[in-house]
Amino acid sequence: MLAMVSALDGAKIAGAIILILVVVVGVHELGHFTVGKLSGIRIDQFSIGFGPKLVARQRGETLYALRAFPLGGFVKMPGMTDLDAAADAGERNFNRASIPKRTAVILAGVIANFILAGVLYSVDALPDQPSHIPKGSALYGKVPDGAQLLRIGSTSIDTSSGDRVQRDVRAALSADQGRPTTVAYRAVDGRTGTAAGVRPYLELFDLNLGDPLYQGLRLLAKSADSSNPLSGAAVIDTIEGAPVGSGDPATLLKPPPGQSAVAVTGHIASELRLTFRGVLPDATTGNGDLGRIEANWRLGINLGHGGLALPAAVAQGFTAVPRNIGDIFNGLYTVFSTPNSGGISNFQGPVGIAASTAQTTQGGWLDLANWMAFISLNLGFVNVLPIPFLDGGRFALLVVEAVRRRRLDPRRELALVVAGAALVATFVLIVTINDIKGF
């Protein structure tokens, strides 16, 4: 029976991974395909995946194919990369189209990914989402599972969206500074209630990714319940041998006179015990900065929130796209500007994405839709980078052509594309090796 469950879970995870890759890649290539057709450019092939063809069908002048390895896709247009004159399609050749048309074709894939992300974020905002209160949470046994939080202490919680719930809960816990508090809630059946004497816990987060402490926590967390939000949290039990009190985490974690760090005991997922000395004097509250050990008060709950009406959900979903793109920019800047941020450890390759997808499937279809939106957004962002193999690099070559008023030599252009492909492949290989080392 256990083997059967494991096989079913494996099939579910594999199906989710393939679904995400096919949808996200398919939408990207569909953007190129659609705008290419509308621009009058001949499309010789529309393919999802690489390698041997699993299914192929010729429709008119275009071959539609699904290939064995769903790690990408391509739309083949004559003249786009071919040097063979026999591949020329006359006036319907890609490089004979106007620069505005070629620009639209090149950027259409990125735009399609951003639109898909906006749609999926909108879908995620539509239904009510119940909370999940696992064993080990500060609310476990006091607030029914699935309940929405209405008030923490004197702070009201806006339950209209996930972002607002997180903002208000963070503000409430920062204001109470770990002191026992009262939590008002609304249960799934609609009844309301209060829980008194709720004591938040102090958690270390955004640890230095290159530090042995982080690596140790990562290994310990792997044996914890992956569906439990406490599984990766370093929950502090004692500081310098004394039970955790209340107050500003930066003050509580300040090393004693003459010491450079503070000794802490703690746990992960309530049963994995830790003892370490490595909390630096700059531990502070906040949302987390790479390369910096931080701490804040937590309840250990996957926060639920109410659903939005369709117009509000669409507005929230599509405004999340530029906001998240900005977060990606800021994250990349921090990775490359902060020496102890962990560098390459912050990126995921195919192995890491597959592992994250496997964990996401445990949370239901809404979590999967949100994860697919994240993947689509990142695929669009990566493709707009000015690397010749990627769409952003091809766009940069079009800008150069527009300024020079003539195209680069096709052989030089192809050499740049090959060099860009080698750079991307090398980066993916390094990240994949790093992913494998982490498992």
N, C-alpha and C positions, 0 to 999 in steps of 0.2 A: 504493500500500500504506500509506504514511504517513497519507494522508487517511482511509483506511478505519479504521486504528487510532485516529486522533483522533476520528472519528465514533463508534466503538464506546466509547471512553473517555467521550466526552461523554454518550452515552446511559446509560452505567453511572452516571455522576455524577448526571445528571438523575433517573434512577430511584431512586438512594439518597436524594436530597433529597426527592422526592415521598413515598417510603416513610416516611421519618422524620416528615414533616409529617402525613401521613394517620394514621399509627399514634399519634403523640403527641397530636394534636388529637382523633382519634377516641376514644381512651381517656378523655380529659378530658370530652368531651361525653357519652360513654356513662355516665360516673359520674352526671352530672346526670339523664340520661334514666332510668337504672335506678331511682334513688332517687325520682325524680318519679313514675314508674309505681307503685312500691311504696307511695308516700304517697297514691295516689288522685287525683293531679293530672292533668288532661287534657294530653296532649302532642300538639300540632298538627303539629309538624315536627321532624325530626332531620336536620340538614344538616352535611356535611363540606365546608368551603370556602365561598367567597362568589362572587357574580356569577351568570352564567347557569347553569341546570341542565344538566349533562351526562347524568346518569341520575337518574330519579325514579320511585318506585313508591309507590302508596298502599296501605297495609295497615291496615285498620280505620280508626280515626280519625286515624292518623299518616301524614304524608308523609315518606318517607325519600329524601334527595337527596344526590347528589355533584355539587358545583359546580365551575366552571372554575378558580377561584383557591384552591389549598389552603393559604391563609395563616391559617386559623382555622376556626371552625365555630360552630354555635349549636343550641340546643334551644328551640323556641318553645312557650311555655306561656301560655295566655290569662290576662290580668291581670297579667303580670309587668312589662310596660312599656307595654302598650296603654292609651290613654285612651278608646278607642272602646267604648261600652257593649255594642255588638253582639258584641264579642269575648268577652264574659263567658261563663263555662262553669258558672254556678250554683255549687253547692257544690264543684265540682271546679276552680274558679278558683284560681290560684296564691295570690292574696292572701287567700283565705278559708281556706286551710290554717293550721294552728296554727303558731306561731313555731318550735317545735322541728322540725316537719316542713320548713318553709321553710329553716331553718338547715341541716338535713341535705342538702336538695337543693342549696343554694348551695355548700356546702363539699365535696360529693361529687366534683366535678371535680378539685379540688386533691388530695384524698386518693387518687383514682384515679391521678393522675400520680405521686405519691410511691410508690404500690404498684408501678406499672410500673417506676419507677427501681429499686426494690428487687429486683424479679424479674430485670431485665437485669443489674444488678450481680452477682446470684447466678449467673446464667448465665456471666458473664465469669470468675467464680472457679472454675468447675468443671474445665475442661480444663487440661492442662499448656500453658504458653505459652513457646515457645523465645525465646531472646534474638536480637537482630540486631546484628552487629558490622560496621559499614560501614567503607569505606576512610577513613582519617584517624583512626580510633579508636586509643586507646593500646593496645588489645588486638588490633588488626588484624594478621593473620599470626602471632599468638602463641597465640590461643585460637580454636578452630573456631567458625564461625558456628552459632548455635542452642544453644550450651552454656550451662548454668546455673552461676553462680559459687558456689563452696562456701566459700572463704576468701580474704580479702585481708590479706596480712601475718599478724598474729596474731589477726585478728578473724574469727570464724565468721559465715557468711551463712545466715540462716533463709530457705529457699526456698519455704516453704509458702504464701506469698501475696505479691502485688505490693507491698503496703504495707511488709511486713517486709523484703523484699529491699532496697527503696529506703532504708529506715531503716538497715539494717546496712551497706550500701555507703557511705552518707553518713558514718556513724560511722567506718568503716575509713579512708576517705580523709582525713577530718579528723584522725584520730589520726596518720596517716603524714606529713601535711603536705607532700605532693608528692615525698617521697623514693622512689627506685626500690623496688619491692616485688615480692613473689611472689604469684601468683594461682593458687589451686587451682580446678579446674572439673570438671564432669561433662558429657561430650559427649552429643549426641542418641542415639548408639548405646549409651550406658551406660558407656563406658569413662571413666576418670578420668585427669587429668593435671595438670601444673603449668606455669606460665609464669613464668620468672624475669626480673628486670630491667624490669618494667613501670613506665613512668614516666607518672603522671597528668599532665594538662595543666591550666593555670589559666584559668578562664573567667570573663568578666564576664557578669552576668545581672541581671534586674530593673532595667534601666537606667531613668533618668528619662525617662518617656514623652513629656515635652514638650521634651526636650533635642535639639539638632541631631544629636548623636552617635547617639542612638537612631534618629532618622529616617533617618540615613545607613545605619546597620546594617540597618534594615528594607528599604531599597531594594536594598542589596547582597544580602541574603538571598533576595530574590525570584528572583534568577537562579541560585540554588543548587538542589541536588536536594532537593525537598520531603520525600522519604522518608528523608533523612539527618538524624539527630538533631543533627549538627553544623551544619546549614544556617543556623540562626539564632543560633549561639553566637559570641560574640566571644572567640576563643582568643588568649591573650596569648603573644607570642613573645619580646619584649624589654621590659625596664623601664629607662627612662633609658639606653638603648643597650646594656645588659648582658643576656645570656641569663637567662631566668627560672630562679631557683634553687629552693630548697625553704624551707618555713616557713609561718608564719601569713600568709595573704593580706593582712590589715590592716597587718602590718608591712612586707611586701614592697612594697605599694602606697602606703606613706607618702611624701608629697612630700619632696624634699630641703629642707634648711634655706633659708628665704627664698622658697620657692615654694608656691603655693596648690594646685597639681595636679601630677600626675606624667605624664611623656610615655611613651606605650606604643605598640609596634607589635604587630600581630596579624593574624589571618586568619579568614575564614569558609569552611567547607567545604573547607579546605586549599588552595584556589587563589585566593581573593579576598583580596588583601592590604589591610591597614589601617594607617594611621598617625594617631594622635590624641593630644591632650593634654587630658584632661578627667576623669581618675579622681580623685575627691575624697578628702580625707584620712579620711572616715568609711567607706571601703570596708571590708567586714568579711565574715566567714563567716556562713552562715545559710541559711534556706530562701527568703529574698527578702522585701523590704518595698517596696511601691510608692513611687516617688519617690526611691529610694535605690540608688546604684550599689553592687553587691555582687560578691563574687568567691568562688569556691571551687574545690577540686580535682575534676576530672571524668575519667571514663574514655571517654566518648563511645559509650555502648552503650545500646540499648533493652533493658532488663533483662528476662530471662525468669524464670518461677517455676513451681513445681509446682502441680497442681490440687488442689482440696479435695474431700472427700466431700460428698455432697448436704446433710446437716444443717449442716456447718461452712460450706459455701458460702452457704446461705440466711441463716445467722446473720451472716456477714460482709457479704452483700449488703444486708440490711435495716438493719444497724447503720451502714452507710455513708451511709444517707439522712440521719439527723439530724446526723451528723458533717459531711457536705457542706453541709447547710443552715447549720450554724454557720459554715463557711468562707465561705459567700456573705455572711452577715451581717457577718463580720469584714472581708471584702473591700470591701463597700459602705461600711462605717464608715471604712476607710482611704482610699478614693477621695474621700470628702467631707470628711475631716478633715486630709488631707495636701495642702497647696497645690500641690506639684509632682508629684502623682501622675499627671498626665495627664488627669484628669477624664473627659470623655466618651470619650476614646480607649480606655478600659477596657471599653466596652460594644460588643456586636455587634448589628447589625440583620439583616434578612433577607439582605442581600448578604454580610455577614461570616460569617453562619451557613452560607450556601451555599458560600462559599470554604473554610471549615473542614471542611464535609462532603466537599467534593471531595478535600481532602488526606487525610481519614480513610479514604476508600474505597480508598486505596493500601495500607492496612494489613490488609485482610481483614475478615471478618464480625465477629470478636470486637471489633476496634477500633470498628466501626460500631455494635455493640450497646452498647458502653461510651459512645460519643458520644450515642446515642439516649437512654440513661439520663440523661446530663448535661442534654440538652435537656428531657427530661420533668421532671426535678427543677427546672430553672430556670423552666419554664412554670408548674409548681405554685407555686413561690415567688413569681413575679411576680403571679400571680392572687390571692394571698392578701394583697397589699398593700392598705391601706385607701383605695383610689381608687374612687369610686362606679361607674365603668364596669366595674371588675373584680369578681371574686367577693368579695374582701376588703372592698371598698367596700359591696357589697350586704349583706354580713354586718354591717358597721358600722351600716347603716341599720336592720337588724333589731334590733340592740342598742338603738338610740335608740327604736325603736318599743316595745320591751319596757319600757324605763325610763319612757317617757311614757304607756304603756298605750293608745296610739292611734297610728295610722299618720301619717306626714307627708303633707301635701297631695300627691296624685299628680303635680300639675304641678311642684311644687318638686322632688319626687324625680326626675322626668324631667329637669328642668333640671340637677340635679347629675350625673346619668348622662351627659348630653350634654357637660357641661363636663369630666367625667372622660375621656370618649372623645376630646375635643379635645386634652386634655393628653397622653394616651397616644399619639395620632397624631402630635402635634408632636415628642414625644421620639423616636419611631421614625423620623420623617423626618430629624431632626438626626443620629441615629446612622447612618442609611443614607447620608446625604451624607458623613459622616466615613469610613464604610467605603469609599465610592467613591473618595474622595481618597487613600486608602491603597493603591489598586491602580494 
